[in-house]
Amino acid sequence: MDRRRFLLTSLGGVVAAPLAIEAQQAKSVPRIGLLVPTSSSRTEAFRKGLHDLGYVDGKNIVIESRYAEGNADRLPNLAAELVDLKVDVIVIEGNSGIAAGRNVTTTIPIVMAPSGDSIGAGFVASLARPGGNLTGLSLLLTGLARKRLELLREAVPKVSRVAVLWSSSRRGAGGTRSSDLAFEETQTAARALKVQLQSLEIDGPDEFGQAFLAMRSEHAGALVLISNSVLFAHRQRLAAMAMKHRMPAMFEFREYAEAGGLIAYGASLDALSRRAAVYVDKILKGAKPGDLPIEQPTKFELVINLKTAKALGLTIQPSLLARADEIIQ
């Protein structure tokens, strides 16, 4: 080999080596797909959870985010986009999104963050050993419907007729089996507490106005909303309509009270989103999703919007305020 050829060969090796190492490093950076019905604080809560575990987007992980912005019809295509990107794990919020993800991949790990009735929906075999490619967190809990009615009656002591705004799995607006179970539990709780219920099933946001008029015409004294991804995306509008119709309302999540709703009692969605990061970490380190038990929330928060109470002419008893985790002034 002559000197010129030797130098060219050596130079090529020197140049190629760093490029090969760089390509290997780029390939080794995990890609996380994030599919949520609407952009919210929970996205940042999930990112914070990852950051607390040492993951930084753009450095040692890449997060591919997709938002349906309250339109459940977009979820299947968005889920397919993430699969096409060959992400290492997909984090999905809500049963509609989880169903969409499950339909497009049975191999990429899916972290539910959270789901509703994951067993009833057919997503997993059991909470202890979900099997397949799904794991994560579940919101399905019994006893909360009665607790919400009891708290609502403390806030509005004379209420005897309560409207329930919801969407069943048979209809649109994001209704799921979880919604059905929540309504059944609310019926059982109402009978025990001797409260009359007015069921208002809706197909979509276009029926909000009609539903509130029906509440007033049938003399409902308060409202309980059974949340889902579509209704959550319209929480500010729902809180504003409850105020307009002077309807004290009980919601499942603090975000509704922050949007102007009277009272909310339920699990912290931000805490669940942060917890989802732990599942991602375990999967990236080699754990199989089907072997990771599905967790349920153990801590619940009561949030009261005192500003809304005053606007509705309600005086919240000190005993109820003392139990609140947060009071919005």
N, C-alpha and C positions, 0 to 999 in steps of 0.2 A: 504494500500500500504506500503510495507516495505521500509526501508531507501535506500537500494541499487537500487530498482526499481525507487524510487522517484528521486534519483540523476541521473540515466541514462535518465529518461524522461526529467528532467530539462535541462541536458546537450544537449540532442538532440534538444530541443527547442532553446537553445542559439546558437547552430551551424546552425540550419536551418534558423533562422531569417535573419542573414546577407546574406546567400546564396539567399534567396527569394528576399531580397531587391536588391541585386546585379543583379539578373536575371531580375527583373523588370526594373532596370535602363538601362541594356543592351538592353532590348527589346524596350525601349522608345527612343533610339537614332535613329533619322531619317536616312534613307538610300537614297542617291541620285544617280540615274543612269545618266551617261554622255555618250552620243553617238555622235561621231564626225567623219567626213569622213577621217580626217588625223590629227595627233598631230600637234599643232601649239601654238603660243603665246596666242591664245584665251582661251585655257584651263587654263592657269595661270591667265588670266584676269577674268575668271569666278570665280576661286578660290579666287582671291583678292576681288571680289565683295561680295562673301560670308563672307570673313574674315572681311570686313568693316561692315557687319551686325551682327558680333559677332559669326559667325560659324567657327569652326576649325575642319578640317578633322581629324578623329581619336579621338576626344574628345566629341564634342556634335553633330557631324554628321559623316556619313561614305559615302565617294564618291566612287562609282564603275564606273571606266572609261573603255570605249571600243572604239578602234580606227580601222577604216576600212582601213587606210593607202592608200587611193586613189582607193580602189577596192569596187565599189558600190555593187557588188554581195555579199559581206560579211555582208552588213547592216541588212538584215532580220534575220540572225542567231544571230548577236550581239544584236539586239533588243530583240529577244526571250530570250537570256541569262539574260538580265536585268529584264525581266518580271518574269522569273523563280526565280530570287533572291528576288522577292517580294519587290522591292524598293518602296519608298513612292512617288517619282516623277521622271520623266525622262526628262532630258534636251537634246534636239536633234538639231543639226545644219544641215541645208540644206533640200531641199524638198525630196530628195531620202531617207534620213534617217527618215524624218518625216513620209513619206508614209509607211516605214517599221515598225515604231513604232505604227502607227495607225492600221496597219493590225494585230498586235499581242495583242493589248489591247485597250479596250474602257472604261476602268475603272481607270487605273493608270493615274494621271495627266501628261500631256506632255507639256513642255515649249519649244516653237520653238525659236531657238537662233542663227540666225533668219531663217525665211522661205522666199521664193520668193513670188509668187502669191498664197497665202494660200486660197483665195476664189476660184480662177479659178481652182486650183488643187482639190477643193472639200473638203479641210480639215475643213473649218469653214463656218458658215452661213454668218457672217459679221464681220467686224473689231470691231464694237462697242460691239456686244454680240456674241462671237464666238460659244457658245453652246458646248455641248459635253465635252470631256476631254482635249481639246487643247486650249492653249493661248500662248502669248509670243510676238515676234517681227517680223515685216515684212520688207523686203527690196524693195518691189514693189513700185516704184515711177515713175511718168511721168516727162519728161523734162530733165532728166539727159543725155539721148543719144545726144540730141542737144548740151548741154553744153560741153560734151566730144569732140564732133566734132569741136566745136568752139575753144576750148583750143588747140586741136591738130593742127588746122590751124594756130593758133598763134605761136605754136612752130615750125611748118613747113609751112611757109607762101605760098609757091608755090605749095603745094600739091593739086592735082585735082582728083586723083583716090585713093581710100582708100579700102584696103582689110578688110573684116570682118571675123574673125575666130570664129566659134561658132559650137554648136551642138544642133539640134532641138529636140523636145520631141519625134519625130518619129525615132530618131536614138540613137546610144549609147553615150558613153563619158559623161554621166550624164546630157544630155539635158532634159530640163523640159519646162513646159508651160511658165515659167518666161523667159527662153531663147528665146522662140518664140516671146513673147511680146517685149522683148528688141530689137530683130532684126527688128521687124516691126516698132518700134519707130525710130531705126537708119535709116531705109529706108526713113521714112517721113522727118527726119531731114536732110538727105543728099539731098533730092529733094529741100527742102527749101534753102539750102546753096549752091546748084548747085555743089555738089560733086558726082562723079561717085563711085558706090560701086561694089566691087568684092566679092560676097558671097562665102565663103569657109566652107562648112559644113563637119565636120569630125565625124567618128565613134569612134575614140579612139586615144590615144597617138601615136600609130604606124603610123598615118597619118600626124604627125607634119611635117616631112621632105618634103613630097609630097606637103603639103599645102604651105610651104615657097617657094618651087621651083615655084609653080603656081603663087605666088605673083610677083616674079621677072620676070617670063616669060610674064606676062600680064601688067608689068610696073606699079604696084601699088607703090605709093610714101610713103605710111604709112599704119599702121595697127591699127585696133580697135579690141580688144578681148572682147567677151561677156563671162564673167566668169561663171563657175559652180564648183561644188565640185571636180570633176575629174581634170579639167584644173587647178584649184587652187593648187591641190596637185603637179602639174608639173610646177609650176610657175618659178622655177629656170631654168629649161630646156627651157621653152618658152622664157624667157628673154635672155638666152644665144643664142638661135637660131635667135632671132630678131637682136641681135648684130652681129652675124656671117653673116647674110644676109643684114646687114646695113639697117634695117627696123625700122624707128622711130615708136614706139608703144604706144598707149593709153590703159590703163587698168582701171579696176573699183576700185581696192583696193590698199592701200599703200604697202601691202606686195609684190606686183609685182614690184613696184619701188625699194623697199628694196632689191629685188632679182636681180636687174640690169635693169629693164624696164625703159623706158624714163620718162613716166609721168603717174600719176594715179589720178583719181578724183572720190570720192564716200564717202559713210558713213564709219565711223570707226568701223570695226568689233570687235575690242577690247572693245570699248564703249558699243556695243550691248551685248557682252558677259557679261560684268559687270552688265548691266541692267537686264539680265536674272536672276541674283541672287536675284533681288528684287521680281520677280515673284515667285521664289522658296520660298522665305521667306513668302510671303503672303499665298501661298498654304499650307505650313507647319503650319501656324497659323490658318488654317481653311477655307480660301477662296476657292470657287469653280472655277476651271479654266474657265469654260464656261461663268462665270460672269465677268471675267477680260478682259477689252478691249485690243485688239492687238495694240501695238504702232508701229509707223513708225519713222525713223530717221529724225531729224530736222537740224542736223549739218553735214556738209560735208567738207572733207579735200582735198586739192590739194598738191600733193607731186611730186617734180621734181628731177630727178637724173641728176645732172649737170655733173657728171663724165661720164655718158653714153652719154649725149649730146655732150660733147667734143670729145669722141671717135667716134661719128657719124659725126663729123664736123659741128654740129649745134651751132649757136649762139642764145641762148634764150634771148629774149628782156627783158630789165630791168622791163618793166611794167608788164610782166607775172611773173617774179621772185618775184616782190614785193607782188603779190597776193598769193604766195605759203605759205602754212602752214608749210612746211618743205622743205629744199633743201638739197639733199644728195650730198656732195662734193666728 
